[in-house]
Amino acid sequence: MAKKSKSHQTTKKTTGTSKTSTSNKSTSSNKPNDYKKKPIEKKKPKKVRGFWLTAALVVMALHGIFAAYLYYTQASAPTLQRPWILGLMVVHSLANVVAAVAIWYWKRWGLYVYAASTVLAMVVGLMSVGIYSLFYMFLPFVIVGWLLRTKWDYIE
């Protein structure tokens, strides 16, 4: 009986260890299945406008509103030789307001609208005022472009 009980105990030990090893195998085999590689998500950079870009966009929008109003009120002046120029400048000023708002919300098309508006203003300036208007019309565009040079990744 002693032998029987020893073998019986041995079987229990073996059964116990085999159960343990079986359960270890099942947990170890589940770990790779539970652990799935997740794709690395690119963190979007925090969009920081900065003081100078904020100031430029606010000035751009306010100047556009004020200039559109002034151009519009001057369109009916009796001494005006080419009233259509003022109409184009109203369009230019309102396009600048739209561009400032779009750039504020980080929209790429806002910069394109601002560039087209600047070209329109330069053409109208050449036709009405002269060559020195190129500098006056182009300088704000250069300044805004320079302020956006480090923030191009933010623009959608």
Rosetta silent file (secondary structure, phi, psi, omega in degrees, C-alpha in Angstrom):
SEQUENCE: MAKKSKSHQTTKKTTGTSKTSTSNKSTSSNKPNDYKKKPIEKKKPKKVRGFWLTAALVVMALHGIFAAYLYYTQASAPTLQRPWILGLMVVHSLANVVAAVAIWYWKRWGLYVYAASTVLAMVVGLMSVGIYSLFYMFLPFVIVGWLLRTKWDYIE
SCORE:     score description
SCORE:     0.000 S_00000001
   1 L     0.000  -32.348  179.383    0.000    0.000    0.000 S_00000001
   2 H   -63.162  -40.930  177.757    2.855    2.250    0.666 S_00000001
   3 H   -64.288  -40.996 -178.932    3.972    1.789   -2.842 S_00000001
   4 H   -62.957  -44.938 -178.491    0.493    2.425   -4.087 S_00000001
   5 H   -67.691  -34.303  176.973    0.120    5.541   -2.084 S_00000001
   6 H   -64.541  -45.800  179.449    3.553    6.740   -3.202 S_00000001
   7 H   -66.367  -34.553  177.882    2.664    6.182   -6.816 S_00000001
   8 H   -65.315  -41.838  177.896   -0.696    7.685   -6.147 S_00000001
   9 H   -66.561  -39.933  179.271    0.970   10.734   -4.614 S_00000001
  10 H   -62.410  -42.029  178.378    3.387   10.914   -7.482 S_00000001
  11 H   -62.687  -39.392  178.970    0.525   10.850   -9.931 S_00000001
  12 H   -63.938  -42.149  179.574   -1.137   13.620   -8.038 S_00000001
  13 H   -63.197  -44.189 -179.877    2.063   15.616   -8.105 S_00000001
  14 H   -65.263  -42.693  178.562    2.482   14.956  -11.762 S_00000001
  15 H   -63.529  -41.063  179.612   -1.110   15.736  -12.436 S_00000001
  16 H   -64.352  -42.974  179.777   -0.802   18.874  -10.340 S_00000001
  17 H   -71.899  -35.882  179.507    2.331   19.985  -12.122 S_00000001
  18 H   -67.078  -36.293  177.191    0.965   19.095  -15.481 S_00000001
  19 H   -65.350  -40.857 -179.741   -2.127   21.111  -14.721 S_00000001
  20 H   -64.722  -44.935 -178.961    0.045   23.977  -13.605 S_00000001
  21 H   -67.620  -35.409  177.083    2.233   23.739  -16.627 S_00000001
  22 H   -64.465  -43.098 -179.807   -0.822   23.447  -18.848 S_00000001
  23 H   -68.884  -33.384  176.092   -2.327   26.517  -17.255 S_00000001
  24 H   -65.196  -40.247  178.617    1.008   28.324  -17.583 S_00000001
  25 H   -63.913  -40.920 -178.086    1.120   27.421  -21.227 S_00000001
  26 H   -67.505  -38.578  178.770   -2.383   28.677  -21.773 S_00000001
  27 H   -72.227  -37.873 -179.724   -1.665   32.010  -20.050 S_00000001
  28 H   -70.432  -31.661  178.575    1.676   32.392  -21.776 S_00000001
  29 H   -76.106  -23.902  177.990    0.107   31.595  -25.117 S_00000001
  30 H   -77.277  -27.177 -177.213   -2.657   34.150  -24.447 S_00000001
  31 H   -58.872  -49.944  178.775   -0.215   36.967  -23.743 S_00000001
  32 H   -62.751  -32.778  179.075    0.971   37.387  -27.321 S_00000001
  33 H   -71.039  -36.706  179.606   -2.619   37.238  -28.508 S_00000001
  34 H   -71.749  -35.411 -177.753   -3.731   39.836  -25.968 S_00000001
  35 L   -87.131  108.194  178.060   -0.824   42.111  -26.752 S_00000001
  36 L  -113.016  138.170  179.624   -1.404   43.620  -30.133 S_00000001
  37 L   -73.211  124.335  178.090    0.913   46.176  -31.571 S_00000001
  38 L   -93.966  141.236  178.359   -0.905   49.451  -31.955 S_00000001
  39 L   -65.246  141.685 -179.417    0.179   51.756  -34.731 S_00000001
  40 L   -72.896  122.565 -179.600    2.117   54.709  -33.459 S_00000001
  41 L   -89.831  133.418  176.276   -0.064   57.762  -33.706 S_00000001
  42 L   -75.392  128.481  177.958    1.591   60.987  -34.668 S_00000001
  43 L   -78.419  130.546  177.412    0.858   63.590  -32.103 S_00000001
  44 L   -73.583  133.961  179.991   -0.484   66.721  -33.635 S_00000001
  45 L   -67.737  146.679  178.254    1.593   69.671  -32.618 S_00000001
  46 L   -69.113  126.082 -176.456   -0.124   72.185  -30.406 S_00000001
  47 L   -80.906  107.322  179.062   -1.104   75.067  -32.620 S_00000001
  48 L  -113.138  118.024 -176.629    0.357   78.190  -31.118 S_00000001
  49 L   -75.251  -41.592 -179.277   -0.308   81.322  -33.111 S_00000001
  50 L    87.957  158.824 -175.535    2.051   83.612  -31.241 S_00000001
  51 H   -65.192  -48.698 -173.164    1.781   87.301  -30.506 S_00000001
  52 H   -68.843  -38.739  176.834    3.081   88.709  -33.791 S_00000001
  53 H   -67.914  -40.155  176.685    0.982   86.498  -36.047 S_00000001
  54 H   -60.774  -46.301  179.799   -2.092   87.229  -33.936 S_00000001
  55 H   -62.718  -42.040 -179.882   -1.388   90.946  -34.123 S_00000001
  56 H   -64.337  -41.137 -179.218   -0.821   90.793  -37.896 S_00000001
  57 H   -69.314  -38.504  177.738   -4.066   88.894  -38.510 S_00000001
  58 H   -65.844  -45.512  178.354   -6.103   91.261  -36.324 S_00000001
  59 H   -62.803  -40.663  179.588   -4.602   94.306  -38.051 S_00000001
  60 H   -61.202  -44.327 -179.480   -5.168   92.671  -41.435 S_00000001
  61 H   -68.672  -46.167 -179.672   -8.849   92.041  -40.688 S_00000001
  62 H   -65.432  -41.530  177.438   -9.500   95.466  -39.162 S_00000001
  63 H   -62.386  -40.353  179.350   -7.632   97.236  -41.962 S_00000001
  64 H   -63.601  -42.420  178.931   -9.622   95.276  -44.551 S_00000001
  65 H   -65.082  -47.670 -178.351  -12.951   96.223  -42.982 S_00000001
  66 H   -65.162  -43.336 -179.588  -11.999   99.881  -42.612 S_00000001
  67 H   -66.438  -40.457  178.427  -10.486  100.113  -46.107 S_00000001
  68 H   -61.552  -40.774  178.103  -13.505   98.436  -47.725 S_00000001
  69 H   -64.140  -46.269 -179.693  -15.772  100.958  -46.032 S_00000001
  70 H   -65.312  -43.592  178.210  -13.632  103.907  -47.127 S_00000001
  71 H   -62.257  -40.760 -179.066  -13.303  102.674  -50.714 S_00000001
  72 H   -65.037  -41.004 -179.702  -17.032  102.040  -50.873 S_00000001
  73 H   -71.584  -24.968  179.351  -17.916  105.539  -49.642 S_00000001
  74 H   -85.046   -9.444 -176.449  -15.492  107.115  -52.134 S_00000001
  75 L   -64.899  -24.726 -179.029  -16.963  105.247  -55.097 S_00000001
  76 L   -97.334   11.932  179.598  -19.635  107.915  -55.548 S_00000001
  77 L   -67.372  135.181 -176.087  -17.183  110.842  -55.498 S_00000001
  78 L   -70.675  -22.306 -177.061  -17.782  113.141  -58.508 S_00000001
  79 L   -88.589    2.615 -176.238  -14.072  113.736  -59.194 S_00000001
  80 L   -76.918  126.689 -178.903  -13.248  110.061  -59.590 S_00000001
  81 L   -85.215  -36.190 -178.102  -12.014  109.198  -63.068 S_00000001
  82 L  -127.713   85.179 -177.124  -12.039  105.401  -62.763 S_00000001
  83 H   -67.088  -22.856 -179.792  -14.668  104.216  -60.253 S_00000001
  84 H   -65.707  -24.374  177.432  -14.125  100.562  -61.144 S_00000001
  85 H   -65.121  -40.705  178.486  -10.708  100.745  -59.449 S_00000001
  86 H   -66.294  -34.669  176.140  -12.402  101.454  -56.142 S_00000001
  87 H   -62.382  -42.196  177.305  -14.706   98.497  -56.719 S_00000001
  88 H   -66.534  -34.555  178.415  -11.693   96.235  -57.179 S_00000001
  89 H   -71.067  -30.651  173.696  -10.103   97.657  -54.030 S_00000001
  90 H   -64.544  -43.806  177.463  -13.296   96.881  -52.095 S_00000001
  91 H   -61.350  -43.851  178.164  -13.024   93.286  -53.344 S_00000001
  92 H   -59.101  -46.038 -177.994   -9.346   93.250  -52.340 S_00000001
  93 H   -65.768  -42.712  178.377  -10.114   94.531  -48.843 S_00000001
  94 H   -68.534  -34.172  175.651  -12.934   92.068  -48.250 S_00000001
  95 H   -65.066  -35.043  176.737  -10.762   89.215  -49.560 S_00000001
  96 H   -64.973  -37.956  177.909   -8.135   90.227  -47.005 S_00000001
  97 H   -64.603  -45.998  178.582  -10.718   89.945  -44.232 S_00000001
  98 H   -61.483  -41.975  179.443  -11.748   86.480  -45.438 S_00000001
  99 H   -65.438  -39.844  179.594   -8.084   85.470  -45.712 S_00000001
 100 H   -63.054  -42.019  179.118   -7.305   86.728  -42.199 S_00000001
 101 H   -66.398  -41.388 -179.959  -10.170   84.696  -40.735 S_00000001
 102 H   -65.534  -42.560  178.188   -9.134   81.596  -42.699 S_00000001
 103 H   -66.493  -35.035  176.748   -5.503   81.897  -41.615 S_00000001
 104 H   -57.396  -38.666  179.316   -6.716   82.404  -38.030 S_00000001
 105 L   -92.157   16.008  174.483   -8.388   78.982  -38.282 S_00000001
 106 L    62.541   40.836  177.455   -5.257   77.491  -39.898 S_00000001
 107 L   -99.149  128.171 -177.578   -6.719   77.011  -43.377 S_00000001
 108 H   -64.822  -35.019 -177.971   -4.201   76.859  -46.212 S_00000001
 109 H   -64.877  -21.066  176.756   -6.611   78.335  -48.717 S_00000001
 110 H   -63.354  -39.086  177.594   -6.615   81.542  -46.646 S_00000001
 111 H   -68.727  -35.483  177.464   -3.002   82.162  -47.588 S_00000001
 112 H   -67.520  -39.697  176.567   -3.853   81.530  -51.244 S_00000001
 113 H   -63.550  -40.700  179.643   -6.739   84.006  -51.062 S_00000001
 114 H   -65.195  -38.788  177.558   -4.393   86.525  -49.470 S_00000001
 115 H   -65.249  -44.211  178.838   -1.828   85.983  -52.236 S_00000001
 116 H   -64.928  -39.744  178.130   -4.459   86.437  -54.966 S_00000001
 117 H   -64.080  -38.192  178.044   -5.784   89.529  -53.219 S_00000001
 118 H   -65.924  -41.802  177.424   -2.258   90.947  -53.054 S_00000001
 119 H   -62.280  -43.573  177.280   -1.744   90.367  -56.780 S_00000001
 120 H   -59.173  -45.327 -179.410   -5.064   92.094  -57.483 S_00000001
 121 H   -65.208  -36.353  179.218   -4.046   95.054  -55.326 S_00000001
 122 H   -68.120  -40.249  178.747   -0.648   95.300  -57.030 S_00000001
 123 H   -64.843  -46.724  179.232   -2.228   95.345  -60.500 S_00000001
 124 H   -64.221  -40.075  178.673   -4.773   97.975  -59.455 S_00000001
 125 H   -63.714  -39.908  177.256   -2.038   99.964  -57.718 S_00000001
 126 H   -63.944  -38.247 -178.288    0.131   99.931  -60.838 S_00000001
 127 H   -74.601  -27.595 -173.753   -2.769  101.142  -62.950 S_00000001
 128 H  -108.315  -47.222 -171.774   -3.801  103.918  -60.605 S_00000001
 129 L   -99.989  -46.203 -179.595   -0.998  105.074  -58.328 S_00000001
 130 L   134.021 -170.148 -171.996    2.236  103.897  -59.856 S_00000001
 131 L   -66.456  -32.665 -176.687    5.249  101.728  -59.225 S_00000001
 132 L   -69.075  -15.035  177.546    5.723  102.572  -55.558 S_00000001
 133 H   -68.739  -21.942  178.140    2.383  100.937  -54.739 S_00000001
 134 H   -58.942  -44.950 -179.937    4.022   97.540  -55.379 S_00000001
 135 H   -64.181  -44.082 -178.809    6.078   97.871  -52.229 S_00000001
 136 H   -64.059  -37.656 -177.593    3.090   99.019  -50.183 S_00000001
 137 H   -81.752  -33.055 -174.636    0.895   96.174  -51.418 S_00000001
 138 H   -85.059  -28.459 -176.410    3.509   93.422  -51.338 S_00000001
 139 H   -59.448  -45.718  177.734    5.105   94.164  -47.954 S_00000001
 140 H   -60.649  -36.291  177.900    2.174   92.956  -45.796 S_00000001
 141 H   -64.143  -41.591  178.428    2.097   89.685  -47.723 S_00000001
 142 H   -63.993  -41.521 -179.554    5.810   89.172  -47.124 S_00000001
 143 H   -63.771  -47.130  179.500    5.389   89.902  -43.412 S_00000001
 144 H   -64.794  -40.593  176.540    2.515   87.423  -42.992 S_00000001
 145 H   -62.140  -39.893  178.705    4.422   84.819  -44.995 S_00000001
 146 H   -66.579  -38.411  178.508    7.488   85.340  -42.811 S_00000001
 147 H   -68.721  -28.805 -179.595    5.372   84.963  -39.656 S_00000001
 148 H   -87.735   -6.339 -174.557    3.865   81.736  -41.004 S_00000001
 149 L   -58.037  -35.074 -179.420    7.195   80.189  -42.043 S_00000001
 150 L   -92.184   -6.567 -176.369    7.565   78.235  -38.787 S_00000001
 151 L  -112.816   16.252 -176.603    3.860   77.387  -38.528 S_00000001
 152 H   -62.939  -29.231  179.296    3.343   75.850  -41.962 S_00000001
 153 H   -69.576  -22.269 -179.843    2.805   72.396  -40.389 S_00000001
 154 H   -76.463  -25.242 -172.046   -0.218   73.721  -38.477 S_00000001
 155 L   -77.285  131.086 -177.557   -2.017   74.828  -41.600 S_00000001
 156 L   -94.362    0.000    0.000   -4.561   72.323  -42.938 S_00000001
